[in-house]
Amino acid sequence: MTRVISAVAARAQFSQVLKRVSQKNERFLVGHRGEPQAVIMGINEYIDRFAPVPAELRAMQDTAKRTGRNQLTTREINALIEKARR
C-alpha cells in the first residue's frame, strides 16, 4: 500500500517511516509543495521490481542451497578458491 506523506513529515518521522517500510512492507510517496518527488520503499520490493536476480545467478543460488555450499565460511571459500587455482 502506498501512503502519501509530505517531505516535512518524512523528515520528522524518518526512522518511523523506515521501520514501517521494512517491517510492514509499506511504500511512501513523498511530496513537496503538493508535487510528488520521491518514493520510499523496502529494498526487497525494489530488487523484485527493478533489479531482479538474473536466472543464471538464481540457478547458482539454488544449487548452493541444495548442496549446502551456501553455509560455507569465508575461510572455507578461500580454501576452495586456492585449491582451484593450483
C-alpha positions as CSV (number, residue, x, y, z in Angstrom):
1,M,0.0,0.0,0.0
2,T,1.3,3.4,-0.9
3,R,0.9,6.3,1.6
4,V,1.3,9.9,0.7
5,I,3.5,11.9,3.1
6,S,5.0,15.4,2.9
7,A,8.7,16.0,2.8
8,V,8.5,17.7,6.2
9,A,6.7,14.8,7.8
10,A,9.0,12.3,6.2
11,R,12.0,14.2,7.6
12,A,10.5,14.5,11.1
13,Q,9.4,10.8,11.2
14,F,12.2,9.3,9.1
15,S,13.0,6.4,11.5
16,Q,9.3,5.5,11.8
17,V,8.9,5.6,8.0
18,L,11.9,3.3,7.6
19,K,10.5,0.9,10.2
20,R,7.1,0.7,8.5
21,V,8.8,0.2,5.1
22,S,11.0,-2.6,6.4
23,Q,8.6,-4.3,8.8
24,K,5.2,-3.8,7.2
25,N,6.2,-3.6,3.5
26,E,4.6,-0.1,3.2
27,R,5.6,2.3,0.5
28,F,5.6,6.1,0.8
29,L,5.2,8.7,-1.9
30,V,7.0,11.9,-0.6
31,G,5.6,15.2,-1.8
32,H,7.0,18.7,-1.7
33,R,4.6,21.6,-2.1
34,G,1.9,19.2,-3.3
35,E,4.0,17.6,-6.0
36,P,5.3,14.0,-5.8
37,Q,9.1,14.0,-5.6
38,A,10.2,10.5,-4.4
39,V,9.2,7.1,-3.3
40,I,10.5,5.3,-0.2
41,M,10.1,1.5,-0.5
42,G,11.8,-1.5,1.0
43,I,14.9,-2.9,-0.5
44,N,13.4,-6.3,-1.2
45,E,10.5,-4.8,-3.1
46,Y,12.9,-2.6,-5.1
47,I,15.0,-5.6,-6.1
48,D,11.9,-7.6,-7.0
49,R,10.5,-4.8,-9.2
50,F,13.5,-3.1,-10.7
51,A,16.6,-5.3,-10.3
52,P,15.6,-8.9,-10.3
53,V,18.2,-11.6,-9.9
54,P,19.3,-13.0,-13.2
55,A,18.2,-16.5,-13.9
56,E,21.8,-17.8,-14.0
57,L,22.5,-16.4,-10.6
58,R,19.2,-17.8,-9.2
59,A,20.2,-21.2,-10.5
60,M,23.6,-21.0,-8.8
61,Q,22.0,-19.9,-5.5
62,D,19.5,-22.9,-5.7
63,T,22.4,-25.3,-6.4
64,A,24.4,-23.9,-3.5
65,K,21.4,-24.3,-1.2
66,R,20.8,-27.9,-2.3
67,T,24.5,-28.9,-1.8
68,G,24.9,-26.9,1.4
69,R,27.6,-24.7,-0.1
70,N,25.6,-21.6,1.0
71,Q,26.7,-22.3,4.5
72,L,30.4,-22.1,3.8
73,T,32.6,-19.8,5.9
74,T,34.9,-17.2,4.3
75,R,37.8,-19.4,5.3
76,E,36.3,-22.5,3.5
77,I,35.6,-20.4,0.4
78,N,39.1,-19.1,0.3
79,A,40.5,-22.7,0.7
80,L,38.3,-23.8,-2.3
81,I,39.5,-20.9,-4.4
82,E,43.1,-21.7,-3.6
83,K,42.6,-25.3,-4.4
84,A,41.0,-24.5,-7.8
85,R,43.9,-22.2,-8.6
86,R,46.5,-24.9,-8.1
